[in-house]
């Protein structure tokens, strides 16, 4: 049975795609044995990114979400709905996770994690894949 944090994250990311050069769904991740504040190197290890040269970069949560949550003048109903879903995901992340961060692993083909300390212990969050050129 999922924890309250996992359930809230699952609802928040359901049907949401991360748009890059490929659109990919978000999925919930949990690492119950993780301790302390999330770091890039630990997320890389727990995410099993074994490539020695894989770069792991930490981004501030609000900086990462800003372009995803901001409505633009040219948005239609569909784009506004997506931005609202991202605002909901950001709100759930801030409500249920302590010290949340965004970790991008890779350079061109990325795995993007939004992870923090769960109230139930360990780390929880969401991840997706992206392509940036």
C-alpha positions in Angstrom: 0.0 0.0 0.0 1.5 3.4 -1.0 2.3 5.9 1.7 0.3 9.2 1.8 3.3 11.0 0.1 3.5 8.4 -2.7 -0.3 8.5 -3.2 -0.3 12.3 -3.4 2.6 12.4 -5.8 0.9 9.7 -8.0 -2.3 11.7 -8.3 -0.3 14.9 -9.0 1.8 13.4 -11.8 -0.9 11.2 -13.4 -1.2 11.9 -17.1 1.5 14.7 -17.0 4.2 14.6 -19.6 7.6 16.3 -19.4 8.0 18.1 -22.7 11.4 18.1 -24.3 12.5 16.8 -27.6 10.6 13.7 -26.5 7.5 13.7 -24.2 7.8 11.4 -21.3 5.5 10.6 -18.3 6.4 11.3 -14.7 6.5 8.3 -12.3 6.8 8.1 -8.5 10.1 7.0 -7.0 10.9 6.1 -3.4 14.0 5.2 -1.6 13.0 4.2 1.9 16.5 3.6 3.1 17.9 7.0 2.1 18.8 9.4 4.9 19.7 13.1 5.2 19.1 15.7 2.6 19.0 14.6 -1.1 22.3 15.2 -3.0 23.1 14.8 -6.7 25.6 12.0 -6.1 23.2 10.0 -3.9 20.3 10.4 -6.3 22.6 9.2 -9.1 23.6 6.2 -7.1 20.1 5.3 -5.9 18.8 5.8 -9.5 21.4 3.3 -10.6 23.1 5.6 -13.1 26.3 3.5 -13.4 28.0 5.4 -16.3 31.1 6.8 -14.7 30.9 10.1 -16.6 27.2 10.7 -16.0 26.8 14.3 -14.8 24.4 15.0 -12.0 23.3 18.6 -11.6 21.1 20.1 -8.8 18.6 22.8 -9.7 16.5 24.8 -7.3 12.9 23.6 -7.3 11.3 26.9 -8.2 13.8 27.6 -11.0 13.0 24.2 -12.6 9.3 24.6 -12.3 9.1 28.3 -13.3 8.8 27.7 -17.1 6.4 24.8 -16.6 4.0 26.6 -14.3 3.8 30.1 -15.9 0.9 30.7 -18.2 1.8 32.5 -21.5 -0.4 34.9 -23.4 -0.6 32.5 -26.3 -1.7 29.5 -24.3 -4.9 27.8 -25.2 -7.0 25.7 -22.9 -4.8 22.6 -23.2 -1.6 24.5 -22.4 -3.2 26.3 -19.4 -4.4 22.9 -18.1 -0.8 21.5 -18.3 0.6 24.5 -16.5 -2.0 24.0 -13.8 -1.1 20.3 -13.5 2.5 21.4 -13.0 1.4 24.0 -10.3 -0.4 21.2 -8.6 2.7 18.9 -8.7 4.8 21.7 -7.3 2.3 22.3 -4.5 2.2 18.6 -3.6 6.0 18.4 -3.7 6.3 21.4 -1.3 3.5 20.0 0.9 4.8 16.5 1.3 8.5 16.7 0.9 11.2 18.4 3.0 14.2 19.9 1.3 13.0 19.0 -2.2 15.5 19.4 -5.1 15.6 18.8 -8.8 18.5 16.5 -10.0 19.2 16.1 -13.7 21.4 13.1 -14.5 23.0 13.1 -17.9 23.9 15.7 -20.5 21.8 15.2 -23.6 19.6 12.3 -22.7 18.5 13.1 -19.1 16.7 11.5 -16.2 15.1 14.3 -14.2 14.3 13.7 -10.5 12.3 15.9 -8.2 13.0 14.4 -4.8 12.9 15.2 -1.1 12.6 13.8 2.3 9.3 12.1 2.9 7.3 12.5 6.1 7.2 8.7 6.4 11.0 8.6 6.2 13.4 8.0 3.3 13.2 9.9 0.1 10.3 10.2 -2.3 9.6 12.1 -5.5 9.0 11.8 -9.2 11.2 11.2 -12.2 11.0 11.4 -15.9 13.2 11.3 -19.0 14.1 14.1 -21.4 16.2 15.0 -24.3 17.9 18.4 -24.5 20.1 19.5 -27.3 
